[in-house]
Amino acid sequence: MRKKQIIAIFAAAVLGAASLTACTGGQSGSEQTQAETEVQKIVNLEDIHTAIKEAYGENYVPNSALDAEMLEALTGIKADQYTEFFAETPMISTFVETVIGIKASEGNADKVEEALNAYRDNLVKDTMQYPMNVPKIQASQVVRHGDYIFFVMLGAPTDESMEEGEEAALESAKENNQKAIDVIDGFFK
């Protein structure tokens, strides 16, 4: 009887190991890409949005939430390209501070990232901006973590840096924008 138990345990272990190796699709570890071996971290977009707001406190300017139609009109991203999102812009058009977080639907992360980069590029190329907004736009970033893609334009330069000139204003805007990037990155560590 003892011998049968040992054989059964051994057979179960062999089958278990075989099923684990079958998950690799027959590829050796060296043939798998990093993306295939990385485990997609699941995060709550609303938690990220709240943390960004808290990081800026009273200096958080976006106060108008976008719905799916408004998001598509702004960025070209269609509702079937994501499973959830948050997006806020300022209610007053003289400000440009914007934050967008999107969890792309399966197979659409590249398209969403491309659309957000195109949106950013169009803003940068637009020469009809208020001078106070130029450093904010130039400091904006698109950040991607797997299927989660973010557009962050929250980098208001300090008044002192604006008085020092364009270069100082841009550096200040980048530093302020980095607060949101650091918050986002923290959720994916």
Secondary structure as a PSIPRED ss2 file (coil, helix, strand):
# PSIPRED VFORMAT (PSIPRED V4.0)

   1 M C   1.000  0.000  0.000
   2 R H   0.000  1.000  0.000
   3 K H   0.000  1.000  0.000
   4 K H   0.000  1.000  0.000
   5 Q H   0.000  1.000  0.000
   6 I H   0.000  1.000  0.000
   7 I H   0.000  1.000  0.000
   8 A H   0.000  1.000  0.000
   9 I H   0.000  1.000  0.000
  10 F H   0.000  1.000  0.000
  11 A H   0.000  1.000  0.000
  12 A H   0.000  1.000  0.000
  13 A H   0.000  1.000  0.000
  14 V H   0.000  1.000  0.000
  15 L H   0.000  1.000  0.000
  16 G H   0.000  1.000  0.000
  17 A H   0.000  1.000  0.000
  18 A H   0.000  1.000  0.000
  19 S H   0.000  1.000  0.000
  20 L H   0.000  1.000  0.000
  21 T H   0.000  1.000  0.000
  22 A H   0.000  1.000  0.000
  23 C C   1.000  0.000  0.000
  24 T C   1.000  0.000  0.000
  25 G C   1.000  0.000  0.000
  26 G C   1.000  0.000  0.000
  27 Q C   1.000  0.000  0.000
  28 S C   1.000  0.000  0.000
  29 G C   1.000  0.000  0.000
  30 S C   1.000  0.000  0.000
  31 E C   1.000  0.000  0.000
  32 Q C   1.000  0.000  0.000
  33 T C   1.000  0.000  0.000
  34 Q H   0.000  1.000  0.000
  35 A H   0.000  1.000  0.000
  36 E H   0.000  1.000  0.000
  37 T H   0.000  1.000  0.000
  38 E C   1.000  0.000  0.000
  39 V C   1.000  0.000  0.000
  40 Q C   1.000  0.000  0.000
  41 K C   1.000  0.000  0.000
  42 I C   1.000  0.000  0.000
  43 V C   1.000  0.000  0.000
  44 N C   1.000  0.000  0.000
  45 L H   0.000  1.000  0.000
  46 E H   0.000  1.000  0.000
  47 D H   0.000  1.000  0.000
  48 I H   0.000  1.000  0.000
  49 H H   0.000  1.000  0.000
  50 T H   0.000  1.000  0.000
  51 A H   0.000  1.000  0.000
  52 I H   0.000  1.000  0.000
  53 K H   0.000  1.000  0.000
  54 E H   0.000  1.000  0.000
  55 A H   0.000  1.000  0.000
  56 Y H   0.000  1.000  0.000
  57 G H   0.000  1.000  0.000
  58 E H   0.000  1.000  0.000
  59 N H   0.000  1.000  0.000
  60 Y C   1.000  0.000  0.000
  61 V C   1.000  0.000  0.000
  62 P C   1.000  0.000  0.000
  63 N C   1.000  0.000  0.000
  64 S E   0.000  0.000  1.000
  65 A E   0.000  0.000  1.000
  66 L C   1.000  0.000  0.000
  67 D C   1.000  0.000  0.000
  68 A H   0.000  1.000  0.000
  69 E H   0.000  1.000  0.000
  70 M H   0.000  1.000  0.000
  71 L H   0.000  1.000  0.000
  72 E H   0.000  1.000  0.000
  73 A H   0.000  1.000  0.000
  74 L H   0.000  1.000  0.000
  75 T H   0.000  1.000  0.000
  76 G C   1.000  0.000  0.000
  77 I C   1.000  0.000  0.000
  78 K C   1.000  0.000  0.000
  79 A H   0.000  1.000  0.000
  80 D H   0.000  1.000  0.000
  81 Q H   0.000  1.000  0.000
  82 Y E   0.000  0.000  1.000
  83 T E   0.000  0.000  1.000
  84 E E   0.000  0.000  1.000
  85 F E   0.000  0.000  1.000
  86 F E   0.000  0.000  1.000
  87 A E   0.000  0.000  1.000
  88 E E   0.000  0.000  1.000
  89 T E   0.000  0.000  1.000
  90 P C   1.000  0.000  0.000
  91 M C   1.000  0.000  0.000
  92 I C   1.000  0.000  0.000
  93 S C   1.000  0.000  0.000
  94 T C   1.000  0.000  0.000
  95 F C   1.000  0.000  0.000
  96 V C   1.000  0.000  0.000
  97 E C   1.000  0.000  0.000
  98 T E   0.000  0.000  1.000
  99 V E   0.000  0.000  1.000
 100 I E   0.000  0.000  1.000
 101 G E   0.000  0.000  1.000
 102 I E   0.000  0.000  1.000
 103 K E   0.000  0.000  1.000
 104 A E   0.000  0.000  1.000
 105 S C   1.000  0.000  0.000
 106 E C   1.000  0.000  0.000
 107 G C   1.000  0.000  0.000
 108 N C   1.000  0.000  0.000
 109 A H   0.000  1.000  0.000
 110 D H   0.000  1.000  0.000
 111 K H   0.000  1.000  0.000
 112 V H   0.000  1.000  0.000
 113 E H   0.000  1.000  0.000
 114 E H   0.000  1.000  0.000
 115 A H   0.000  1.000  0.000
 116 L H   0.000  1.000  0.000
 117 N H   0.000  1.000  0.000
 118 A H   0.000  1.000  0.000
 119 Y H   0.000  1.000  0.000
 120 R H   0.000  1.000  0.000
 121 D H   0.000  1.000  0.000
 122 N H   0.000  1.000  0.000
 123 L H   0.000  1.000  0.000
 124 V H   0.000  1.000  0.000
 125 K H   0.000  1.000  0.000
 126 D C   1.000  0.000  0.000
 127 T C   1.000  0.000  0.000
 128 M C   1.000  0.000  0.000
 129 Q C   1.000  0.000  0.000
 130 Y C   1.000  0.000  0.000
 131 P H   0.000  1.000  0.000
 132 M H   0.000  1.000  0.000
 133 N H   0.000  1.000  0.000
 134 V H   0.000  1.000  0.000
 135 P H   0.000  1.000  0.000
 136 K H   0.000  1.000  0.000
 137 I H   0.000  1.000  0.000
 138 Q H   0.000  1.000  0.000
 139 A H   0.000  1.000  0.000
 140 S C   1.000  0.000  0.000
 141 Q E   0.000  0.000  1.000
 142 V E   0.000  0.000  1.000
 143 V E   0.000  0.000  1.000
 144 R E   0.000  0.000  1.000
 145 H E   0.000  0.000  1.000
 146 G C   1.000  0.000  0.000
 147 D C   1.000  0.000  0.000
 148 Y E   0.000  0.000  1.000
 149 I E   0.000  0.000  1.000
 150 F E   0.000  0.000  1.000
 151 F E   0.000  0.000  1.000
 152 V E   0.000  0.000  1.000
 153 M E   0.000  0.000  1.000
 154 L C   1.000  0.000  0.000
 155 G C   1.000  0.000  0.000
 156 A C   1.000  0.000  0.000
 157 P C   1.000  0.000  0.000
 158 T C   1.000  0.000  0.000
 159 D H   0.000  1.000  0.000
 160 E H   0.000  1.000  0.000
 161 S H   0.000  1.000  0.000
 162 M H   0.000  1.000  0.000
 163 E H   0.000  1.000  0.000
 164 E H   0.000  1.000  0.000
 165 G C   1.000  0.000  0.000
 166 E H   0.000  1.000  0.000
 167 E H   0.000  1.000  0.000
 168 A H   0.000  1.000  0.000
 169 A H   0.000  1.000  0.000
 170 L H   0.000  1.000  0.000
 171 E H   0.000  1.000  0.000
 172 S H   0.000  1.000  0.000
 173 A H   0.000  1.000  0.000
 174 K H   0.000  1.000  0.000
 175 E H   0.000  1.000  0.000
 176 N H   0.000  1.000  0.000
 177 N H   0.000  1.000  0.000
 178 Q H   0.000  1.000  0.000
 179 K H   0.000  1.000  0.000
 180 A H   0.000  1.000  0.000
 181 I H   0.000  1.000  0.000
 182 D H   0.000  1.000  0.000
 183 V H   0.000  1.000  0.000
 184 I H   0.000  1.000  0.000
 185 D H   0.000  1.000  0.000
 186 G H   0.000  1.000  0.000
 187 F C   1.000  0.000  0.000
 188 F C   1.000  0.000  0.000
 189 K C   1.000  0.000  0.000
